[in-house]
């Protein structure tokens, strides 16, 4: 992480989540380099959240923070490939999706080598 893959977590409560709070949260869970927990101006974060597609179409559902389960959005910008997975999915499944997004150099197709086993999925 932090070289080819980065994670950005956006707070849903910028009014109360300070940078220090988020740093303590990351430390508590052993988050390493390449994963940032972000807060900021509430209006800016709301615009970002909406534009990234992390919002419900129904404003009543969207206003209820307990409805936000978390989504991992991923992409390969040069290839214009984008996908998503629930944040509570099996981490191995999320890793498979990341590998799919970034095939090995010279590889044809989209399925790469799974990091935890070294086995190839085709």
DSSP file (Angstrom, degrees, kcal/mol; ACC not computed):
  #  RESIDUE AA STRUCTURE BP1 BP2  ACC     N-H-->O    O-->H-N    N-H-->O    O-->H-N    TCO  KAPPA ALPHA  PHI   PSI    X-CA   Y-CA   Z-CA
    1    1 A X              0   0    0      0, 0.0     5,-0.2     0, 0.0    34,-0.1   0.000 360.0 360.0 360.0 148.4    0.0    0.0    0.0
    2    2 A X        +     0   0    0      3,-4.3    32,-0.2    32,-0.4     4,-0.1   0.416 360.0  61.6  90.1  -2.8    1.1    3.5   -0.7
    3    3 A X  S    S-     0   0    0      2,-0.4     3,-0.1    31,-0.0    -1,-0.1   0.694 128.1  -5.4-114.9 -63.2    2.9    2.7   -3.9
    4    4 A X  S    S+     0   0    0      1,-0.2     2,-0.4    98,-0.0     0, 0.0   0.576 133.7  48.9-106.7 -16.8    0.4    1.3   -6.4
    5    5 A X        +     0   0    0      2,-0.0    -3,-4.3    30,-0.0    -2,-0.4  -0.989  61.3 177.8-130.4 132.2   -2.6    1.2   -4.0
    6    6 A X        -     0   0    0     -2,-0.4     2,-0.4    -5,-0.2    29,-0.2  -0.968  13.9-151.4-130.2 148.9   -3.9    4.0   -1.7
    7    7 A X  E     -a   35   0A   0     27,-3.0    29,-2.8    -2,-0.3     2,-0.4  -0.968   8.1-171.9-119.2 137.4   -6.9    4.1    0.6
    8    8 A X  E     -a   36   0A   0     -2,-0.4     2,-0.5    27,-0.2    29,-0.2  -0.981   4.6-165.4-128.5 118.9   -8.7    7.3    1.5
    9    9 A X  E     -a   37   0A   0     27,-3.2    29,-3.8    -2,-0.4     2,-0.5  -0.913   8.1-154.9-105.4 127.2  -11.4    7.2    4.2
   10   10 A X  E     -a   38   0A   0     -2,-0.5    29,-0.2    27,-0.2     2,-0.1  -0.862  16.4-124.7-103.0 131.1  -13.8   10.2    4.4
   11   11 A X        -     0   0    0     27,-2.3     3,-0.3    -2,-0.5    29,-0.0  -0.437   6.7-155.1 -69.9 145.9  -15.5   11.0    7.7
   12   12 A X  S    S+     0   0    0      1,-0.2     2,-0.2    -2,-0.1    -1,-0.1   0.466  93.2  52.8 -91.6  -6.0  -19.3   11.3    7.7
   13   13 A X    >>  +     0   0    0      1,-0.1     4,-2.6     2,-0.1     3,-1.4  -0.530  58.2 156.9-128.6  65.9  -19.0   13.5   10.8
   14   14 A X  T 34 S+     0   0    0     -3,-0.3    -1,-0.1     1,-0.3    28,-0.1   0.750  71.4  66.5 -65.2 -21.2  -16.5   16.3    9.9
   15   15 A X  T 34 S+     0   0    0      1,-0.2    -1,-0.3    -3,-0.1     3,-0.1   0.794 119.4  19.9 -67.9 -26.4  -18.1   18.6   12.5
   16   16 A X  T <4 S+     0   0    0     -3,-1.4     2,-1.0     1,-0.1    -2,-0.2   0.627 104.1  86.6-117.8 -20.2  -16.8   16.3   15.3
   17   17 A X     <  -     0   0    0     -4,-2.6    23,-0.2    23,-0.1     2,-0.1  -0.736  59.9-170.0 -90.0 103.0  -14.0   14.2   13.7
   18   18 A X     >  -     0   0    0     -2,-1.0     4,-2.3     1,-0.1     5,-0.2  -0.433  38.0-107.6 -83.0 163.1  -10.7   16.2   14.0
   19   19 A X  H  > S+     0   0    0      1,-0.2     4,-2.2     2,-0.2     5,-0.2   0.878 123.5  53.4 -56.0 -36.7   -7.5   15.2   12.3
   20   20 A X  H  > S+     0   0    0      2,-0.2     4,-2.3     1,-0.2    -1,-0.2   0.901 107.3  50.5 -66.1 -40.4   -6.2   14.1   15.7
   21   21 A X  H  > S+     0   0    0      1,-0.2     4,-2.2     2,-0.2    -2,-0.2   0.928 112.5  46.4 -61.0 -45.3   -9.3   11.9   16.3
   22   22 A X  H  X S+     0   0    0     -4,-2.3     4,-2.5     2,-0.2    -2,-0.2   0.863 110.7  52.3 -68.5 -35.5   -8.8   10.3   12.9
   23   23 A X  H  X S+     0   0    0     -4,-2.2     4,-2.4    -5,-0.2    -1,-0.2   0.907 110.3  48.8 -64.7 -41.1   -5.1    9.8   13.5
   24   24 A X  H  X S+     0   0    0     -4,-2.3     4,-2.5     2,-0.2    -2,-0.2   0.897 110.6  51.3 -64.8 -39.6   -5.8    8.1   16.8
   25   25 A X  H  X S+     0   0    0     -4,-2.2     4,-1.4     2,-0.2    -2,-0.2   0.937 110.8  47.7 -61.1 -47.6   -8.4    5.9   15.1
   26   26 A X  H  <>S+     0   0    0     -4,-2.5     5,-2.7     1,-0.2     4,-0.2   0.904 112.8  48.8 -61.7 -41.7   -5.9    4.8   12.4
   27   27 A X  H ><5S+     0   0    0     -4,-2.4     3,-1.5     1,-0.2    -1,-0.2   0.905 105.8  57.3 -64.9 -41.1   -3.3    4.1   15.1
   28   28 A X  H 3<5S+     0   0    0     -4,-2.5    -1,-0.2     1,-0.3    -2,-0.2   0.840 112.8  41.0 -58.6 -34.0   -5.7    2.0   17.2
   29   29 A X  T 3<5S-     0   0    0     -4,-1.4    -1,-0.3    -3,-0.2    -2,-0.2   0.297 114.2-114.3-101.0   9.7   -6.3   -0.2   14.2
   30   30 A X  T < 5 +     0   0    0     -3,-1.5     2,-0.2    -4,-0.2    -3,-0.2   0.824  47.0 178.8  67.6  32.8   -2.7   -0.4   13.0
   31   31 A X      < -     0   0    0     -5,-2.7    -1,-0.2    -6,-0.1     3,-0.1  -0.507  11.1-156.9 -71.1 132.4   -3.2    1.4    9.7
   32   32 A X    >   -     0   0    0     -2,-0.2     3,-1.0     1,-0.2    -1,-0.1  -0.230  33.5 -50.4-100.0-170.5    0.0    1.8    7.8
   33   33 A X  T 3  S+     0   0    0      1,-0.2    -1,-0.2   -32,-0.1     3,-0.1  -0.239 116.5  42.3 -59.8 147.8    1.3    4.1    5.1
   34   34 A X  T 3  S+     0   0    0    -32,-0.2   -27,-3.0     1,-0.1     2,-0.5   0.414  92.2  93.6  95.1  -1.5   -0.9    4.6    2.1
   35   35 A X  E <   -a    7   0A   0     -3,-1.0     2,-0.4   -29,-0.2   -27,-0.2  -0.961  53.9-172.9-127.6 114.7   -4.2    4.9    4.0
   36   36 A X  E     -a    8   0A   0    -29,-2.8   -27,-3.2    -2,-0.5     2,-0.6  -0.868  16.6-150.9-109.8 139.2   -5.4    8.3    4.9
   37   37 A X  E     -a    9   0A   0     -2,-0.4     2,-0.4   -29,-0.2   -27,-0.2  -0.948  27.7-159.4-106.9 118.7   -8.4    9.2    7.1
   38   38 A X  E     +a   10   0A   0    -29,-3.8   -27,-2.3    -2,-0.6     2,-0.3  -0.800  23.5 162.0-114.2 141.0   -9.7   12.6    5.9
   39   39 A X        +     0   0    0     -2,-0.4     2,-0.3   -29,-0.2   -21,-0.1  -0.816  18.3 126.4-134.5 177.3  -11.9   15.3    7.4
   40   40 A X        +     0   0    0     -2,-0.3     2,-0.2   -23,-0.2   -23,-0.1  -0.987  59.7   0.9 165.4-156.9  -12.3   18.9    6.4
   41   41 A X     >  -     0   0    0     -2,-0.3     4,-2.6     1,-0.1     5,-0.3  -0.430  61.8-135.6 -61.2 125.5  -14.9   21.5    5.6
   42   42 A X  H  > S+     0   0    0      1,-0.2     4,-2.3     2,-0.2     5,-0.2   0.869 103.4  50.3 -55.1 -39.8  -18.3   19.8    5.8
   43   43 A X  H  > S+     0   0    0      2,-0.2     4,-2.2     1,-0.2    -1,-0.2   0.905 111.2  48.4 -66.8 -40.0  -19.6   21.3    2.6
   44   44 A X  H  > S+     0   0    0     -3,-0.2     4,-2.5     2,-0.2    -2,-0.2   0.922 112.7  47.8 -65.2 -43.7  -16.5   20.2    0.7
   45   45 A X  H  X S+     0   0    0     -4,-2.6     4,-2.9     1,-0.2    -2,-0.2   0.884 110.9  51.8 -65.9 -36.9  -16.7   16.7    2.1
   46   46 A X  H  X S+     0   0    0     -4,-2.3     4,-2.5    -5,-0.3    -1,-0.2   0.917 110.3  48.4 -65.2 -42.2  -20.4   16.5    1.2
   47   47 A X  H  X S+     0   0    0     -4,-2.2     4,-2.7     2,-0.2    -2,-0.2   0.929 113.8  47.1 -61.8 -44.8  -19.7   17.6   -2.4
   48   48 A X  H  X S+     0   0    0     -4,-2.5     4,-2.1     2,-0.2    -2,-0.2   0.928 111.8  50.2 -61.8 -46.4  -17.0   15.0   -2.6
   49   49 A X  H  <>S+     0   0    0     -4,-2.9     5,-2.6     1,-0.2     4,-0.5   0.916 113.6  45.5 -58.8 -45.3  -19.2   12.3   -1.2
   50   50 A X  H ><5S+     0   0    0     -4,-2.5     3,-1.2     1,-0.2     5,-0.3   0.934 113.3  48.9 -64.4 -46.5  -22.0   13.1   -3.6
   51   51 A X  H 3<5S+     0   0    0     -4,-2.7    -1,-0.2     1,-0.3    -2,-0.2   0.783 109.0  53.0 -68.0 -27.0  -19.7   13.3   -6.6
   52   52 A X  T 3<5S-     0   0    0     -4,-2.1    -1,-0.3    -5,-0.2    -2,-0.2   0.535 117.3-113.1 -83.6  -6.0  -18.0   10.0   -5.8
   53   53 A X  T < 5S+     0   0    0     -3,-1.2    -3,-0.2    -4,-0.5    -2,-0.1   0.765  76.3 131.8  83.1  25.9  -21.4    8.3   -5.6
   54   54 A X      < +     0   0    0     -5,-2.6     2,-0.3    -6,-0.2    -4,-0.2   0.065  49.7  93.4 -95.0  25.3  -21.4    7.5   -1.8
   55   55 A X  S    S-     0   0    0     -5,-0.3     2,-0.2    -6,-0.2     4,-0.1  -0.883  73.6-121.1-121.6 149.0  -24.9    9.0   -1.4
   56   56 A X        -     0   0    0     -2,-0.3     6,-0.1     2,-0.2    -2,-0.1  -0.574  19.5-131.8 -78.2 148.2  -28.4    7.5   -1.3
   57   57 A X  S    S+     0   0    0     -2,-0.2     2,-0.6     1,-0.1    -1,-0.1   0.836  94.9  74.9 -66.9 -32.9  -30.9    8.8   -3.9
   58   58 A X  S  > S-     0   0    0      1,-0.2     4,-2.6     2,-0.0     5,-0.2  -0.734  75.0-152.9 -84.3 116.2  -33.5    9.2   -1.1
   59   59 A X  H  > S+     0   0    0     -2,-0.6     4,-1.7     1,-0.2    -1,-0.2   0.791  93.9  55.7 -62.8 -27.7  -32.5   12.2    1.0
   60   60 A X  H  > S+     0   0    0      2,-0.2     4,-0.8     1,-0.2    -1,-0.2   0.942 111.8  42.1 -69.2 -46.9  -34.2   10.8    4.1
   61   61 A X  H >4 S+     0   0    0      1,-0.2     3,-0.8     2,-0.2     6,-0.3   0.904 113.5  54.1 -62.8 -40.8  -32.1    7.6    3.9
   62   62 A X  H 3< S+     0   0    0     -4,-2.6    -1,-0.2     1,-0.2    -2,-0.2   0.835 102.6  56.6 -64.9 -33.1  -29.0    9.6    3.1
   63   63 A X  H 3< S+     0   0    0     -4,-1.7     2,-0.9    -5,-0.2    -1,-0.2   0.721  89.1  84.6 -72.0 -20.5  -29.4   11.7    6.2
   64   64 A X    X<  -     0   0    0     -3,-0.8     3,-2.2    -4,-0.8     4,-0.2  -0.738  65.7-162.6 -87.1 104.2  -29.4    8.7    8.4
   65   65 A X  G >  S+     0   0    0     -2,-0.9     3,-1.4     1,-0.3    -1,-0.2   0.700  84.7  70.1 -62.8 -19.4  -25.7    7.9    9.0
   66   66 A X  G 3  S+     0   0    0      1,-0.2    -1,-0.3    -3,-0.1    -2,-0.0   0.642  89.9  64.2 -72.2 -11.7  -26.5    4.4   10.2
   67   67 A X  G <  S+     0   0    0     -3,-2.2     2,-1.0    -6,-0.3    -1,-0.2   0.514  80.3  91.8 -84.3  -5.9  -27.4    3.6    6.5
   68   68 A X    <   +     0   0    0     -3,-1.4    -1,-0.1    -4,-0.2   -56,-0.1  -0.765  45.7 169.5 -96.5  98.1  -23.9    4.2    5.4
   69   69 A X        -     0   0    0     -2,-1.0    -1,-0.2     1,-0.1    19,-0.1   0.652  50.3-106.0 -83.1 -15.6  -22.1    0.8    5.5
   70   70 A X        -     0   0    0     17,-0.1    17,-1.8   -16,-0.1     2,-0.4   0.257  29.8-143.5  96.5 136.1  -19.0    1.9    3.7
   71   71 A X  E     -B   86   0B   0     15,-0.3     2,-0.7    16,-0.1    15,-0.2  -0.996   7.0-140.6-135.1 137.6  -18.0    1.2    0.2
   72   72 A X  E     -B   85   0B   0     13,-3.6    13,-1.8    -2,-0.4     2,-0.4  -0.889  22.2-167.0 -96.7 113.5  -14.6    0.5   -1.3
   73   73 A X  E     +B   84   0B   0     -2,-0.7     2,-0.3    11,-0.2    11,-0.2  -0.825  10.4 179.8 -98.5 141.4  -14.3    2.3   -4.7
   74   74 A X  E     +B   83   0B   0      9,-2.5     9,-2.4    -2,-0.4     2,-0.3  -0.973   3.8 174.6-141.4 153.8  -11.4    1.3   -6.9
   75   75 A X  E     -B   82   0B   0     -2,-0.3     2,-0.5     7,-0.2     7,-0.2  -0.999  33.8-144.2-158.7 159.1  -10.2    2.3  -10.2
   76   76 A X  E >>> -B   81   0B   0      5,-2.6     5,-1.7    -2,-0.3     4,-1.1  -0.895  24.5-167.8-121.5  94.4   -7.5    2.0  -12.9
   77   77 A X  G >45S+     0   0    0     -2,-0.5     3,-0.8     1,-0.2    -1,-0.1   0.878  81.0  55.3 -58.5 -45.0   -7.5    5.5  -14.4
   78   78 A X  G 345S+     0   0    0      1,-0.3    -1,-0.2     2,-0.1    -2,-0.0   0.854 118.5  35.9 -59.0 -31.5   -5.4    4.8  -17.5
   79   79 A X  G <45S-     0   0    0     -3,-0.7    -1,-0.3    22,-0.1    -2,-0.2   0.521 105.9-127.8 -96.1  -6.2   -7.8    2.0  -18.5
   80   80 A X  T <<5 +     0   0    0     -4,-1.1     2,-0.5    -3,-0.8    -3,-0.2   0.877  56.3 150.2  59.2  39.8  -10.9    3.8  -17.2
   81   81 A X  E   < +B   76   0B   0     -5,-1.7    -5,-2.6    20,-0.1     2,-0.3  -0.893  19.0 176.3-102.6 132.5  -11.9    0.8  -15.2
   82   82 A X  E     +B   75   0B   0     -2,-0.5     2,-0.3    -7,-0.2    -7,-0.2  -0.988   5.0 158.1-137.5 145.6  -13.9    1.4  -12.0
   83   83 A X  E     -B   74   0B   0     -9,-2.4    -9,-2.5    -2,-0.3     2,-0.3  -0.919  19.0-147.9-153.6 177.5  -15.6   -0.9   -9.5
   84   84 A X  E     -B   73   0B   0     -2,-0.3     2,-0.3   -11,-0.2   -11,-0.2  -0.987   7.5-174.9-152.4 156.3  -16.8   -1.1   -5.9
   85   85 A X  E     -B   72   0B   0    -13,-1.8   -13,-3.6    -2,-0.3     2,-0.1  -0.984  39.8 -94.2-147.9 150.7  -17.2   -3.5   -3.1
   86   86 A X  E >   -B   71   0B   0     -2,-0.3     3,-1.9   -15,-0.2   -15,-0.3  -0.448  33.6-129.0 -63.3 140.5  -18.8   -3.4    0.4
   87   87 A X  T 3  S+     0   0    0    -17,-1.8    -1,-0.1     1,-0.3   -16,-0.1   0.731 107.8  58.0 -66.4 -20.0  -16.1   -2.4    2.9
   88   88 A X  T 3  S+     0   0    0    -18,-0.3    -1,-0.3   -19,-0.1     3,-0.1   0.333  81.9 119.2 -91.1   8.3  -17.2   -5.4    5.1
   89   89 A X  S <  S-     0   0    0     -3,-1.9     2,-0.1     1,-0.2     5,-0.0  -0.244  85.3 -76.6 -65.8 161.1  -16.5   -7.9    2.3
   90   90 A X    >>  -     0   0    0      1,-0.2     4,-1.8     2,-0.1     3,-1.2  -0.423  42.2-131.2 -56.1 125.6  -13.9  -10.6    2.8
   91   91 A X  H 3> S+     0   0    0      1,-0.3     4,-2.4     2,-0.2    -1,-0.2   0.812 107.0  59.0 -54.8 -30.8  -10.5   -8.8    2.4
   92   92 A X  H 3> S+     0   0    0      2,-0.2     4,-2.0     1,-0.2    -1,-0.3   0.862 104.2  50.8 -66.3 -33.9   -9.3  -11.5    0.0
   93   93 A X  H <> S+     0   0    0     -3,-1.2     4,-2.0     2,-0.2    -2,-0.2   0.904 109.8  49.1 -69.4 -40.3  -12.2  -10.7   -2.3
   94   94 A X  H  X S+     0   0    0     -4,-1.8     4,-2.3     1,-0.2    -2,-0.2   0.913 110.1  52.3 -62.9 -41.2  -11.3   -7.0   -2.2
   95   95 A X  H  X S+     0   0    0     -4,-2.4     4,-2.5     1,-0.2    -2,-0.2   0.894 106.8  53.2 -61.3 -39.3   -7.7   -8.0   -3.0
   96   96 A X  H  X S+     0   0    0     -4,-2.0     4,-2.3     1,-0.2    16,-0.2   0.907 108.8  49.3 -61.8 -40.9   -9.0  -10.0   -6.0
   97   97 A X  H  X S+     0   0    0     -4,-2.0     4,-1.8     2,-0.2    -1,-0.2   0.900 110.3  50.6 -65.3 -39.4  -10.8   -7.0   -7.3
   98   98 A X  H  X S+     0   0    0     -4,-2.3     4,-1.1     2,-0.2    -2,-0.2   0.907 110.4  49.3 -63.7 -41.0   -7.7   -4.8   -6.9
   99   99 A X  H >< S+     0   0    0     -4,-2.5     3,-0.6     1,-0.2    -2,-0.2   0.901 108.5  53.5 -63.9 -40.4   -5.7   -7.4   -8.8
  100  100 A X  H 3< S+     0   0    0     -4,-2.3     3,-0.4     1,-0.2    -1,-0.2   0.876 107.9  51.5 -60.0 -37.2   -8.3   -7.4  -11.5
  101  101 A X  H 3< S+     0   0    0     -4,-1.8     2,-0.3     1,-0.2    -1,-0.2   0.734 116.9  38.8 -72.4 -22.6   -8.0   -3.6  -11.7
  102  102 A X  S << S-     0   0    0     -4,-1.1    -1,-0.2    -3,-0.6     3,-0.1  -0.652  77.7-168.5-132.5  76.4   -4.2   -3.8  -12.1
  103  103 A X        -     0   0    0     -3,-0.4     3,-0.1    -2,-0.3     9,-0.1  -0.219  36.5 -90.2 -62.7 157.1   -3.0   -6.7  -14.3
  104  104 A X    >   -     0   0    0      1,-0.1     3,-2.2     7,-0.1    -1,-0.1  -0.317  56.3 -82.2 -66.8 150.8    0.7   -7.5  -14.4
  105  105 A X  T 3  S+     0   0    0      1,-0.3    -1,-0.1    -3,-0.1     3,-0.1  -0.261 116.3  13.8 -56.8 133.9    2.8   -5.8  -17.0
  106  106 A X  T 3  S+     0   0    0      1,-0.3     2,-0.3    -3,-0.1    -1,-0.3   0.350  95.1 133.1  83.7  -6.5    2.6   -7.5  -20.3
  107  107 A X    <   -     0   0    0     -3,-2.2     2,-0.4     2,-0.0    -1,-0.3  -0.568  48.8-142.6 -81.4 138.0   -0.4   -9.5  -19.3
  108  108 A X        +     0   0    0     -2,-0.3     3,-0.2    -3,-0.1     2,-0.2  -0.787  68.4  22.1 -95.7 145.2   -3.4   -9.7  -21.7
  109  109 A X  S    S-     0   0    0     -2,-0.4    -6,-0.1     1,-0.1    -2,-0.0  -0.542  94.2 -84.5  92.7-164.8   -6.8   -9.7  -20.1
  110  110 A X  S    S+     0   0    0     -2,-0.2     2,-0.6    -8,-0.1    -1,-0.1   0.459  88.4  95.4-126.4  -2.7   -7.7   -8.5  -16.7
  111  111 A X        +     0   0    0     -3,-0.2   -11,-0.1   -10,-0.1    -7,-0.1  -0.839  49.2 178.5-102.3 122.3   -7.0  -11.1  -14.1
  112  112 A X        -     0   0    0     -2,-0.6     9,-1.4   -16,-0.2     2,-0.5  -0.010  39.1 -61.3-100.3-156.1   -3.6  -11.0  -12.3
  113  113 A X  B     -C  120   0C   0      7,-0.2     2,-0.3   -14,-0.1     7,-0.2  -0.808  49.5-119.5 -97.1 130.4   -1.9  -12.9   -9.6
  114  114 A X    >>  -     0   0    0      5,-2.1     4,-2.5    -2,-0.5     3,-0.6  -0.522  18.6-141.2 -70.2 130.3   -3.5  -13.1   -6.2
  115  115 A X  T 34 S+     0   0    0     -2,-0.3    -1,-0.1     1,-0.2   -23,-0.0   0.827  93.8  52.3 -65.4 -33.4   -1.1  -11.6   -3.6
  116  116 A X  T 34 S+     0   0    0      1,-0.2    -1,-0.2   -24,-0.1    -2,-0.0   0.734 125.8  19.4 -79.6 -19.3   -1.8  -14.0   -0.8
  117  117 A X  T <4 S-     0   0    0     -3,-0.6    -2,-0.2     2,-0.2    -1,-0.2   0.635  85.8-132.7-121.5 -21.0   -1.2  -17.2   -2.7
  118  118 A X     <  +     0   0    0     -4,-2.5     2,-0.2     1,-0.3    -3,-0.1   0.443  61.9 136.4  77.3  -1.3    0.8  -16.4   -5.8
  119  119 A X        -     0   0    0     -5,-0.2    -5,-2.1    -6,-0.1     2,-0.4  -0.494  54.7-122.7 -80.6 151.3   -1.7  -18.4   -7.8
  120  120 A X  B     -C  113   0C   0     -7,-0.2     2,-0.6    -2,-0.2    -7,-0.2  -0.757  16.3-153.4 -95.6 137.6   -3.0  -17.1  -11.1
  121  121 A X              0   0    0     -9,-1.4   -10,-0.0    -2,-0.4    -2,-0.0  -0.948 360.0 360.0-109.9 121.1   -6.7  -16.7  -11.7
  122  122 A X              0   0    0     -2,-0.6    -1,-0.1   -12,-0.0   -11,-0.1   0.325 360.0 360.0-132.3 360.0   -7.8  -16.9  -15.4
